[in-house]
Amino acid sequence: MAGMDNTDSRAAEREEVRSIARAAKAVAPVVATLSTPRKNDVLRSAARALVEAEAVILAANEADLAAGREAGLSSSLLDRLALDSSRIAAMASGLEQVAGLADPVGEVVSGRTLPNGIRMRQVRVPLGVMGMVYEARPNVTVDAFGLALKSGNVALLRGSKSARTTNEALVEVLRGVAANSGLPREVVSLLPCETHDSVQDLITARGLVDVVIPRGSARLISTVVENATVPAIETGTGNCHFYIDADAELDSAIAMLINGKTRRTSVCNATETALIDASLPPSAQLRIIEELQAAGVTVHGDVDTLGALGARDVVAATESDWADEYLSMDIAVALVDGVGGAIDHITRYSTGHTEAIASLNARTLARFAAEVDCAAVMLNASTAYTDGEQYGMGAEIGISTQKLHARGPMALPELTTTKWILEGDGHVRP
């Protein structure tokens, strides 16, 4: 009987996901044809509503944080989960920014008149029902709603169990705004998150869900990409490197490195590996390591090599230190043979997110930019700049590390596809 109960429960969960997806699909044509002023009004109303509901949202968030602490969540996950007045204000500001951005829907990408007189144009259109699978960060709930609505899409959200209460509060606010604005509440929906099975139900709902976007750990992303039958856009993890060349201005290079590492350790654009040109004077190499340590960063690397410089308290690096995200106040440090050695190391270990270099040598910068294969290359800038808002895009749905459809910060244009429209005058093909 227990097996039957589990089977029945599983079937009920699958049907719940599909029922929510069907409702989302049903309202997709309504959202796709909303005017730009109408969408902007809803976004601005949602921004105000979030601020007005701050007390309710923070109470829900504290319940999730308490449960997370009891469950032993890491400090980086708790940081991603936590909200305060400034973060709620930032979410609201993100919606305001999106409202102020150009609407991509209907934009003519290209067009011409054929020799036979047929007029054709390629225009941007919404993707449709946009499924999101993400961990911890409640701000993704609001970002996904805002970007989906402005680009004419319906948001179907599967947040993590750790943020369930917060996400429920946020979605209730957003659905209330939609209803008060005369839109279907289903413009944004939250899927059940009690078991991981609901993720599988979402990513295999072909015909109901048009695209799915995972955002979170490497394990989550690979699970979605490898098992989805719905088209998936990979937003990759960020094993970001910062290379300090022999021709770098050292003070500036160290400042950029420390900014990328310490500004916010739990985000995907944080610097995780420092690569130092071995031709720098040993005193300069040691200074880089000691300044990282003075900033509170634990250095991982080859103990003998770095110890020979005079570095102390270095943690012996394993293979995973070069390959994984720390998302903490830790960094891997390696000496490399110039820009070529840096590129070789990055090629081996990069996740294709963001790679950076500090150098005053124009040829070195050009080589790095040309040969490093990733979504964003920073020349004399911190890795922290890979961010949709910093790019002037407003809120983003994630950083795509794949090469098809979109790459880099995914904002409004990246959440559309195109349609060809041909207009004739009774043309028939001979």
SELO-967638 format. One record per residue (C-alpha): x, y, z; residue in three letters. Coordinates in steps of 0.2 Angstrom, whole numbers, padded with zeros to 4 digits, always signed. Example, Ala and Ser with C-alpha at 12.3 -4.5 7.8 and 13.67 -1.06 7.14 Angstrom:
+0062-0022+0039ala +0068-0005+0036ser 
***
This chain:
+0000+0000+0000met +0014+0012+0004ala +0021+0009-0014gly +0003+0013-0021met +0003+0029-0010asp +0019+0035-0017asn +0014+0031-0034thr -0002+0041-0032asp +0007+0055-0024ser +0020+0056-0038arg +0006+0056-0051ala -0003+0070-0042ala +0013+0080-0042glu +0016+0078-0060arg -0002+0082-0064glu -0001+0098-0053glu +0015+0104-0063val +0006+0100-0080arg -0010+0109-0074ser +0000+0125-0069ile +0010+0124-0086ala -0007+0122-0096arg -0014+0137-0087ala +0003+0147-0091ala +0002+0141-0109lys -0016+0147-0111ala -0012+0165-0106val +0004+0166-0116ala -0005+0174-0131pro -0012+0187-0120val +0005+0192-0113val +0013+0191-0130ala +0002+0205-0137thr +0002+0217-0122leu +0007+0235-0127ser +0023+0242-0121thr +0014+0255-0110pro +0003+0242-0102arg +0018+0231-0098lys +0028+0246-0091asn +0013+0251-0080asp +0012+0234-0072val +0031+0233-0069leu +0031+0250-0060arg +0015+0245-0050ser +0025+0229-0045ala +0040+0239-0040ala +0029+0249-0028arg +0020+0234-0022ala +0036+0225-0017leu +0042+0240-0006val +0024+0241+0002glu +0025+0223+0006ala +0042+0223+0014glu +0037+0218+0031ala +0027+0203+0024val +0042+0198+0013ile +0055+0200+0026leu +0045+0189+0039ala +0043+0175+0026ala +0062+0177+0022asn +0066+0175+0040glu +0056+0159+0041ala +0066+0152+0027asp +0083+0158+0034leu +0079+0150+0051ala +0075+0134+0043ala +0091+0135+0032gly +0101+0138+0048arg +0093+0123+0056glu +0097+0113+0041ala +0115+0118+0040gly +0115+0128+0024leu +0132+0135+0020ser +0135+0153+0023ser +0136+0157+0004ser +0118+0149+0002leu +0112+0159+0017leu +0119+0175+0009asp +0110+0171-0008arg +0094+0167+0002leu +0094+0183+0013ala +0084+0198+0010leu +0084+0215+0019asp +0077+0232+0015ser +0091+0236+0003ser +0089+0220-0007arg +0070+0222-0008ile +0073+0240-0014ala +0085+0234-0027ala +0073+0221-0034met +0060+0235-0035ala +0073+0246-0044ser +0077+0232-0056gly +0058+0232-0061leu +0059+0251-0064glu +0074+0249-0074gln +0066+0235-0085val +0051+0246-0087ala +0063+0260-0094gly +0071+0249-0107leu +0066+0247-0125ala +0054+0234-0128asp +0061+0220-0140pro +0045+0213-0145val +0040+0218-0163gly +0058+0225-0167glu +0062+0223-0185val +0079+0213-0185val +0081+0213-0204ser +0070+0216-0219gly +0070+0218-0238arg +0060+0217-0254thr +0063+0202-0265leu +0065+0204-0283pro +0047+0198-0286asn +0040+0212-0275gly +0037+0201-0259ile +0041+0212-0244arg +0049+0202-0230met +0054+0206-0212arg +0062+0197-0197gln +0054+0203-0181val +0057+0199-0163arg +0043+0189-0154val +0041+0181-0137pro +0048+0164-0133leu +0031+0159-0124gly +0031+0150-0108val +0048+0152-0099met +0052+0139-0086gly +0065+0144-0073met +0074+0132-0061val +0084+0141-0048tyr +0091+0139-0031glu +0090+0150-0015ala +0090+0168-0023arg +0073+0175-0021pro +0078+0190-0032asn +0077+0178-0047val +0059+0177-0044thr +0056+0195-0046val +0069+0197-0060asp +0061+0182-0070ala +0044+0190-0068phe +0050+0207-0074gly +0060+0201-0089leu +0047+0189-0094ala +0033+0201-0094leu +0043+0215-0103lys +0048+0202-0117ser +0030+0196-0118gly +0033+0179-0110asn +0025+0170-0096val +0036+0165-0081ala +0034+0148-0074leu +0045+0147-0059leu +0053+0132-0049arg +0062+0139-0035gly +0071+0129-0021ser +0063+0122-0006lys +0075+0133+0005ser +0067+0149-0002ala +0049+0142-0003arg +0041+0154+0009thr +0049+0169+0002thr +0045+0165-0016asn +0027+0162-0011glu +0026+0179-0003ala +0034+0187-0018leu +0023+0178-0031val +0008+0183-0021glu +0012+0201-0022val +0016+0200-0041leu +0000+0190-0045arg -0010+0203-0035gly -0003+0217-0046val -0007+0207-0062ala -0025+0205-0056ala -0027+0223-0051asn -0020+0228-0068ser -0033+0217-0077gly -0021+0203-0082leu -0022+0185-0078pro -0014+0180-0062arg -0005+0166-0072glu +0007+0178-0080val +0018+0172-0066val +0017+0155-0057ser +0026+0145-0044leu +0028+0127-0045leu +0029+0114-0031pro +0046+0111-0024cys +0044+0098-0011glu +0053+0085-0021thr +0066+0086-0035his +0053+0077-0046asp +0044+0093-0050ser +0060+0099-0059val +0059+0084-0070gln +0041+0087-0074asp +0044+0105-0079leu +0059+0101-0090ile +0050+0087-0099thr +0034+0097-0102ala +0036+0098-0121arg +0021+0107-0129gly +0017+0117-0113leu +0034+0125-0109val +0044+0133-0123asp +0061+0135-0115val +0068+0131-0098val +0083+0141-0090ile +0092+0134-0075pro +0102+0145-0063arg +0111+0139-0048gly +0125+0126-0044ser +0134+0116-0057ala +0125+0100-0052arg +0108+0109-0055leu +0113+0116-0072ile +0120+0099-0078ser +0104+0090-0072thr +0093+0101-0082val +0103+0102-0097val +0106+0083-0098glu +0088+0078-0094asn +0077+0091-0102ala +0067+0088-0117thr +0061+0106-0117val +0074+0117-0126pro +0086+0123-0112ala +0098+0138-0111ile +0113+0134-0100glu +0118+0147-0088thr +0134+0141-0082gly +0144+0141-0066thr +0158+0154-0065gly +0176+0148-0062asn +0182+0165-0066cys +0201+0168-0068his +0211+0184-0066phe +0228+0185-0074tyr +0241+0197-0069ile +0254+0200-0083asp +0272+0205-0081ala +0267+0222-0089asp +0253+0225-0077ala +0252+0240-0066glu +0253+0231-0050leu +0243+0242-0038asp +0229+0242-0050ser +0230+0224-0054ala +0229+0219-0035ile +0214+0231-0033ala +0205+0223-0047met +0209+0205-0041leu +0203+0209-0023ile +0187+0217-0029asn +0183+0202-0040gly +0186+0190-0026lys +0179+0199-0011thr +0165+0211-0017arg +0153+0197-0016arg +0159+0179-0015thr +0142+0170-0018ser +0140+0176-0035val +0145+0168-0052cys +0156+0182-0057asn +0167+0181-0042ala +0185+0178-0046thr +0190+0160-0041glu +0208+0159-0048thr +0222+0171-0048ala +0236+0167-0062leu +0252+0176-0059ile +0265+0179-0073asp +0281+0169-0067ala +0292+0183-0074ser +0286+0196-0062leu +0299+0199-0048pro +0297+0187-0034pro +0293+0201-0022ser +0279+0206-0033ala +0272+0188-0033gln +0273+0187-0014leu +0264+0204-0013arg +0249+0198-0023ile +0247+0183-0011ile +0250+0193+0005glu +0237+0206-0001glu +0224+0193-0004leu +0227+0186+0013gln +0227+0203+0021ala +0209+0205+0013ala +0204+0189+0022gly +0206+0177+0008val +0212+0159+0010thr +0225+0155-0003val +0226+0138-0011his +0240+0133-0022gly +0256+0123-0024asp +0264+0124-0006val +0281+0122-0012asp +0281+0134-0026thr +0272+0148-0017leu +0282+0144-0001gly +0298+0147-0010ala +0292+0165-0013leu +0290+0167+0006gly +0271+0164+0006ala +0264+0157+0022arg +0248+0148+0027asp +0245+0142+0009val +0232+0127+0008val +0238+0113-0003ala +0228+0114-0019ala +0220+0098-0026thr +0213+0096-0044glu +0196+0102-0038ser +0203+0119-0032asp +0207+0123-0051trp +0191+0117-0058ala +0177+0122-0045asp +0168+0137-0039glu +0173+0142-0021tyr +0159+0154-0018leu +0168+0159-0002ser +0183+0168+0004met +0195+0156-0005asp +0205+0158-0020ile +0217+0146-0030ala +0234+0154-0035val +0246+0148-0048ala +0261+0154-0057leu +0260+0153-0076val +0272+0156-0090asp +0266+0172-0097gly +0250+0175-0106val +0252+0159-0116gly +0253+0149-0100gly +0238+0159-0093ala +0227+0155-0109ile +0232+0136-0107asp +0227+0136-0089his +0210+0145-0093ile +0207+0133-0108thr +0209+0118-0097arg +0198+0124-0082tyr +0187+0138-0087ser +0168+0136-0087thr +0166+0149-0101gly +0159+0163-0090his +0171+0177-0087thr +0190+0178-0089glu +0201+0194-0085ala +0218+0201-0088ile +0228+0215-0080ala +0242+0221-0093ser +0248+0237-0101leu +0254+0228-0116asn +0242+0231-0131ala +0248+0215-0140arg +0246+0204-0124thr +0228+0211-0121leu +0223+0208-0140ala +0230+0190-0139arg +0220+0187-0123phe +0204+0194-0130ala +0206+0184-0146ala +0211+0167-0139glu +0201+0165-0122val +0184+0157-0126asp +0171+0163-0114cys +0155+0174-0113ala +0165+0189-0106ala +0183+0195-0107val +0188+0209-0095met +0204+0219-0100leu +0210+0228-0085asn +0193+0227-0076ala +0187+0216-0062ser +0177+0200-0066thr +0163+0208-0056ala +0157+0218-0071tyr +0149+0203-0079thr +0132+0208-0074asp +0116+0213-0084gly +0114+0229-0074glu +0132+0234-0077gln +0130+0231-0096tyr +0115+0243-0095gly +0102+0229-0098met +0093+0231-0081gly +0089+0215-0072ala +0096+0199-0080glu +0089+0181-0080ile +0107+0174-0079gly +0124+0173-0088ile +0123+0161-0103ser +0139+0151-0106thr +0133+0142-0121gln +0135+0147-0139lys +0118+0145-0147leu +0104+0157-0145his +0112+0168-0132ala +0129+0171-0123arg +0133+0182-0109gly +0120+0191-0098pro +0102+0187-0104met +0091+0202-0104ala +0076+0207-0114leu +0082+0203-0132pro +0089+0187-0127glu +0072+0181-0121leu +0064+0183-0138thr +0066+0173-0154thr +0061+0179-0172thr +0048+0177-0184lys +0049+0180-0203trp +0034+0189-0210ile +0032+0189-0229leu +0019+0201-0237glu +0014+0199-0255gly +0001+0205-0267asp -0007+0189-0272gly +0009+0181-0276his +0010+0162-0282val +0026+0153-0284arg +0029+0147-0301pro 
***
